[in-house]
């Protein structure tokens, strides 16, 4: 389940927004303070009260009567067959308008509805505050609002997962049709976590497994979760990853038939219960993190999870790690509002939206995710890196800008790992690492990234071996205690010499050549450059960057030059998707570096 389109009307700073789209995975909403990000999150949560928009457009004169209703139009999307999962969770019957309102054939009705549910389902809804006033399954039997209808009462058999007819009813109300029932169920599958301190420290005993919308029963559901050791351990593991000072969450019975959340900051093996700290006496963001992790880990079906301004209750490094964990659990739809660039760079962006104020009205614009990546390239060009480094746990320094952008792609798509709290950054001037200044500059970078708590320590350095003798490489590796490593091939571009990838990239360049370039053409050209040298040896020693420059210039008749950053990233994306084994060496090197202990000594 996910929300795929929305339009907010007459709510707080939103007067009449146009329809915008969302996607599965990460949707990041950016904007300045007071732009309307939180108002948008509240509307999408489907748990808001009417707060009419106030501006000269709606109140041109003092005393003007405002439209009292705030609303949101949105469309839910369910994958084929997902509606059965949703309906089976509530263990209730539902009414389906008959395809023929005059006659009824049970077998045909069930068959028709079963076939309908086997496809992707779209549910168009109109919510006024928390109340759904209209909901219609698209491409199904349409009913005007307020109409009565005839149809079967169905239920899902929990064992066979088949639809069964309970009875047939005439004169049913519009509010009883399945679209309205489904809208009510899906509304409960949307969670919003607000940027505020919540009272989550204790709650009464009970069997509930569903976290309330305000997360007030967190202690109760966590207490129930302990009966599932695997999931409870996973929650504790994720919490420690995000907030390393917390070693364990426990639930403690207290008078009044209540249960309390306590946090251990010491190794549980020490059995020091006296050192446990109640959640109520702990940091503001811990309760929100626990609530988010609980929903993510215990939801058997996809949900929409809205997190408002996570950087307002979490340190930037903790935000990075939370986003990294959510990246690794992609079944849910995430909507995160932020004014922090760290969230944008940490998330596997599916959609990037910007909220801004224009003459007292909030407007939502959809930004191109590719352009956002291009902005990162531009910032790298001008050396704007402090924002990327600040709040990270550690830094892996690499050869340059190309590797800074490409290595995270390899790590994620080939190695299947997330950076979590680490960042990969290109060294400004790798030539400084050559020759007699190598050790001096290495020590400067090492001191820079291990001095104090504002900047993170260096995990290591991964460089091309070009321009460095075998002895230089061995000496620097020994002096750095293994922190400095070199690619086996001469340079990163040597891993990009894949004919199919090159053909795909050059054919996507406007005006590259009058006709498309074929993979065999490129393969034949590369084979001629080898001049009889075995391919494995040639790929190690060739000047890959120069070769790509010559290839682009030759095939385009000098109309296109090889841009290391732009086209290197495009080639990396293609190879990581289609020939991931070609990057195995680099993936292993990255994992080895990320597994190093960055602390001195």
N, C-alpha and C positions, 0 to 999 in steps of 0.2 A: 504494500500500500504506500502511496506517495501522493503529494499534492503536485499537480503539474501546471496549473494556471491559477492566478488569483487577480482580483481587482478590489481594492479597499475603497469604500464610499462613506464620506461624512463621519470619519472617526479621527478625533484629535486633530493632528496637523494634516491629515489626508482629506481632501475635499472630494475628488472624483478621479481616482487614479486609473490609467489605462490598464488593460490586461497585460500581465507579465507572466513569464513561465519559470518553472523550477524543474530540477532534474533529480534523478536518483543519485545518491551519494552526497557530495558536499556542495551546498549552496552557501556562499559567503556574502553577507550584506555589509558593505562598507559605507562610511559616511562620517562627517564631523559630528561633534557633540550637538545634541538638540536638532539633528536633521530629521529625525523621525524613525530611526532604526528600531527603538523599543516599541513604538506604536505599531509598526509593521509586524513585529514579532508577536505582540499581544493579539492583533487581529488574526494572524495565522494560527494562533493557539486555539481559536474558536472558544475561548473562555474569557470574554470581555463584556463589559457593560457599555451601553450607548453613551458616548461622549461626543456630541455634535461638533463638527468643525466650526471654528470661529475665525472669520476674517472679513475683510471688506466685501469679499465675493458673496458671503452668506449673510452678513449683517451690514448692509450698506449704510444703515442709519441706526442710532441708538434705539433700543426697544424692539428691533426687528425680531420676528418670530422665526426661530430656527427649526429646521427639520429635526425632530427628536430621535430619529432612528439612525444608528450607525450599523453598517452592514458590510459583508464581504461576500463576493461571488467567487467560488473556487470550484475546481474540478479535481476529484480524486481519480487516481488510476490504480487498477488492480491487475496483476499479472494473470494469465490464463489459469483457471482453477483456484486462484487465491480466495475467491469469494466463498468457496466451500470451507476453507480454513477459518475465515472470519465468522461465518454464520455458525459453524460448529462450536466456536468458543463460547457463545452465549446460551446455547442449549435452549433455544426458543423457536417458536413457529413464526412464519412470516407469510404475507399475502402477496401473490403475484397477479397483476391484471391479466386476465385471459386474453389470448391472441384474438379470439372471437368472442365478443361480449354477449353474443346471443346464444351460443351453444358451448358445451363443455365436454371434452374428451380427455379423461385423465392421462392416458398414455401419451397422447400427442402433446399435451401441455407440459408434461415432465420432460419429454424428449426435446421439445422446443427450448425450454429453459436450460436444460443440461447443455445443449449445443451453444446457447448464448454464453453460458458461464465458461465454456472451453476457450473462449477468445479473450483478448484484452478488454477489460471493462472500464468505461468512463462514467463517472457519476457527477453530474452538474448540480451544484448546491448553492442555495442562497441562505446565508445566516444573518439574522438580525440579533446582534449580541450573541449570546450562547445558544439561541434558539434557531433551529433550521425551519424555515417557512416554505421551502420548496426543494425538492430533490428528484432528479429524473435520471434513470439509467439511459444513457445515449444509445440509440439504435435498438431500443426496446419499445414496448407499448407506451406511447406517450399519453399523458393525462394532464389536462389543464388544472391549475391550482384550484382546489375546492371541489373538484369533480368527485362523484361517486363512481364505483366500479364493481364489477363482478369478477370473481377469480378464485383459484384454489388456495387453500391454506396448506403450506408445505413445511417440512422440517428436514434437517439433515440427519441421517442415521449415522451415529458416531462410529459404529463398527464398520459398516459397508461404505460410508461416505457417499451414499446415494440419496437422492431426493425422494421423499415419500409424501403422498397426498393424505392429509388429515381429514379434510372435508372441503366442500365447495360453498362459497358464501356469495350472497347478492347484497347490493347496496352498501358496500364498504366505503369508509371515508378515505379521502386523499391521504390523510395522515397515517393510515394503516398500510399503505402500499410499500413494497419492499425498498424502494428508493429512500423513503423517509426513515424506515427502520435502519437501513444500512448507514445512512448519514449519521444517525445517533451513535451507532457502534464505532464508526471510523473516527468520530470526534473524540471518543475516549482513547483512541490509539495515538493521539497527538499529545506530546508532552512538551511543556515549556519550562525551562530553568532560568529563573530571573536573576538579575545582578543585584541581589540583596541578601542579607543575612536571614536565614530561615530558622524557625524553631523546630529543629529536627532531633533534639538530643534524647527525648524519651517519649514513650507511647505505651498504651495498654497492650496486654497480652492478647493474642488473637490469631486466627488461622489465615488472615488475608495475605495473598501473594501479590496483589495489585497495588502499586504505589499510587497514592492519591495525587490529584493534579497539583496540590501545593506541597507534596512530599512530606506532609506532617507525620505520616505513619511509617517513616523510614525505619525507625527502631523495630517496629513490629515485623515488617517484611524482611529485614535483615535477620531477625531472630528465626523466622521460618526458613530463610535461605540456608541457615547452618545445617539443616537436614540434608542438604545436597553438598557434600564436602568438596566436590570437584569445582562447582561454580563458586562456592564461597572462597575457596583457595585462589581461584582465578581473580575474583574481585580484590582480594587482599594483595595479590601480586601486582595487579595494575595500579592499585592505590600506592603501593611502595615505589613503583616506577615513577609515578607522577610526583609523589611527595616522599622522598627517601627517608625523612625523619620518622615516618610512621611505619612501624614494623608489623603491626597487626591490629585488626578491629575485632573487638569482642562485644558480646551483649550480656549485660549484667541485670539480674532481677533485683528490683528495689520495692520497698513497701508501696501499697496501694495497687497491687496487681499490675505493676508497670515494668517495663524493660528499658534499660538505658544503654546508649552507645558509648563505649569507652575505647580509647586509643592507647596502644602500647608504643613507646618510643625506644624500648630496649628489646633485646633478643628474647622472644617468648620462652626459649629454653632456660632462661635464668629464673623463670617462675616468680617474677617480682610483680605480683598483682598490686602491691601497694604503690607502685610507680605509674600505674595506668591513669590517664587523664580523661575525664568526661568530655564528650564532644562539645558540650555547652561551654567549656572553658578553653576551647581550642580555636584555631584560626577560622576566619570567616568562610573561606572557600571549601573547607573539607567536607561539610555537609552536602554542598552542591555536587562536588566530585563523586561522593558516595552515591548520591541519588542518580546521577547520570550513568555511572558504571552499573548500578543495579538494573536500570531499565535496559541498557544495552545488552547486558549478559543474560537477563532472564526472559527477554522477549523471544518467544518461539517463532513469531511472525514479524515481518517488516513493520516498522513504526516510523513516524515522523517525529524527530527530536529537535527541539528549538533551544539553542543556548544563547542567551542574551549577554553580550559583553563579557566573555569569560576572563578577559584581562583585568576586569574590575575586581575580581575576587581571587585571581590566581597570578602568581609571579610569571613573567614572560616565559621562563624556562619550563615551568609546569604547564603552561598553556600549550607550548610546542609538543610536550609529551602526551598530553591529553588528546590533542588533535591527531598525533601519530597513532595512538591506540585506536581511535575511532576510524582512521584510515584503514586499519587492518580488520575492521568489522563492517564491511561495506553493505550488508543486507539492509541497513536502515537508511532513511533519508535524513540528512543533517542540514539544519538551517542555523547558521552562526552569524550573529551581528557583531561588528567590531569596528574600532577605529585604529587597530594595531596592524602594521604590516606583517608582524610575525605570524598572525593567524593565516593571512593570505598565502605566505610562502610555505607554511607547514601543511596546509590542506591539499589533498588531491582534488583540485578544483573541477567541479562539473559546471557550475554556474557562478558568475560574479555579478552582483547587483550593487548599484550605488544609489543611496538615498540622499537627496539634497533639498534644501529649502529654496523655493523660488517665490518671492512675494508672499511669504507667510504660508505657503502650501508645500507639503512634502511631495516630491516626485521621485519615481523609481526608474532608473535607467539600467538597461542590461549592458554590461561591458563585455567585450570580447576576451575570452580567456587567453587566446593567443596573444592579444595585444598586451595583456597583463604580463605575460612571459617576456614579451618584447621590452616592456618597461623595466623588467629586472635586468635584461641585457644592457639597456641604456644606463641604468644606475651603476652596473658593473663597469661600464666604459669610463664613467667619471669617478670611479673609486668610492662610491657611496656604500660603505659596507658596515658601518658601525651598527646600523639598525638590524642587519642580519646576524651580527655576532652577539649583540647584547642580549642577555637572557639565556644563551645557549649553555649547555653543560660542557661542551668541548668543541674543538675545531680540528678538522682535517684539512690541512693546506695542500693544494694540488698545483699542477703546472701553471694554469692560467684560467682565463675566462671560459674558454671552451670546456675544459674539464669541470669547472665549477658548475656548469649547467648540465653537462652530459653524465657525470658520474652518479648523481642522484637517480637518474633514469635507469642506469644499469643496476644500481643497488636495489631499486624497487622492483623492476620488471624481471631482472635476471636472477638476482639473489633472493628476491622475495622478502626483503627486510625494509624496515622503516628507519629513518634517521633518529626518530624520537628527539632526544635533547641535543644531538650533535648537529653541526652545520659543516658543509663543505665549501671552502672558499679558495679562489685562485690567488696565487701570490702576485703582487703588483709587477715585480720585475724579476723573473726567474733567472735572467742573465746574471743577477747579483750572486746567484748560488754557484756560479761557475768559477773556475780558476782559483787564485790565491785568496779571494774574498769569501769563498764558500763558507768556511767555518765561522768567520766573523758575523756574516749575515744570518746564518743558521742560529747562532747564539742570540742575536737581536730578536728574531722571531720567537725563539723559545722563551726568552725573558718576557717579551710582550704578552704572550698568551698564557703565562703562568704567574703573572704579577697581580696579586690582589684578587678580589672577588668580582670586580666589575667585568673583567674580560675572562673568558674561559681558557683553560689550558689546552695545549695542542695535543691531539691524539697522535699526530704524526704528519709526515710529508710524503706525498707520492708524486714523483717527477719522471719526466722523460729521461732516458739515459743519453740522449744526444748531447755532444759537447763535453762529456765527462768521461775520463779514462776509467778503465777497470779499477786502477789503484785509487783514484779519487772517490769512486763509488764505494769501494770497500772501506776506505778511511772514514768517510762521512757516516756510513752505516754503523761502523764500530763506535765512533765518537758519540753518535746520537743514541746508542744502545738500541738500535733497530728502529728508531722512530722514522728515519729517512729511508724510503724504499724507492726502487726504480722499476719502470715497466720493463718487461723482458724484450719487447720490441723497441725500436729506436724512438718512436713517439706515438702518441695516441692516434694520430691520423692513420697509422699503419693498420689499425683495427677497423678502419672505415672503408677499406678497399674491397667492397662487396659490389659486384656489377649490378645485381638486381636493385640494391638500395640506391646506387648512384643513378641508375636509369629512372627510378621513380622520382627522385628529387629533381633532377635536371628537367624532366618532362613537366614538372610543376612550376617551372620558372617561366614567366611570360617573356616571349621573344627569344628564348634560348636558342632555338633553331627552327627553321621553317617546317621541318618534319620531326616526329618523335624519334628519340634515340632508343635503340633496342638494347636489351641486356647482352645479346651475343656480340654486338658492335663493341661495347665497352669491355667485355671479357676478352675479345680478340686483341683490342688495343693494349690492355694490361699484359696479356701474354707476350706481346711483342716487346714490351718494356723489360720483361724478365730476361730476354735474350738467352734462353736456355738454362738459366739458374733455377734450381729446384724451388718450387713455390714456397715451401716452408722456410727455407733459408732466406729467400728474397724478401718475404714479408717481415722478417726480423730486421734486415739491414737497410731496406730502401728508405729514401726520404719521402715519407707518405704525404707530407704537406706540399712539397714541391710537385709531386706527381699529380695530386688533385688539382693544383693550380694549372698545370699543363693540360690536364684532361678537360677541365672546364673551358679553358681558353681555346683549345683545339676544336672540340666538338661544337662550341658556340660561335666559332670563327671570330674570337676575341670580343663577342658581345656580352659575355658574362664572366666575371671574376669570381674565384672561389673565396667566399667569406667564411673564415674558420668558425666563427661563432654561430651564425645563422644556419649555414649548410651543414656544419658539424653536428649541430643539435638535430637537424632534420634527418641526417643519416643515422645518428644514434637511435632516434625514435623508431625508424624503420627496422633497423637490425635487431633492436631489443624486442620488437614485436614479432618479427618474422624469422630471424636467425639468432635467437638468444644465445645459442651455444658458442657463437663467435666471440662473445664477451665473457666467457667463463673465467679466463685468466684475470681480467680486471675485477670481476665480481669477487673472486677469491681474495684478491689483494685488498679490496675495500673492506671486506668482512674482517680480514686479519687486522687491518688498521683500527677499525671500529671496536674490536675486541680488546685493544690495548688499554692498559690502565694509564690515564693521562696525568695522574698525580706524580710529582717529582720523586725520584728515587725508586 
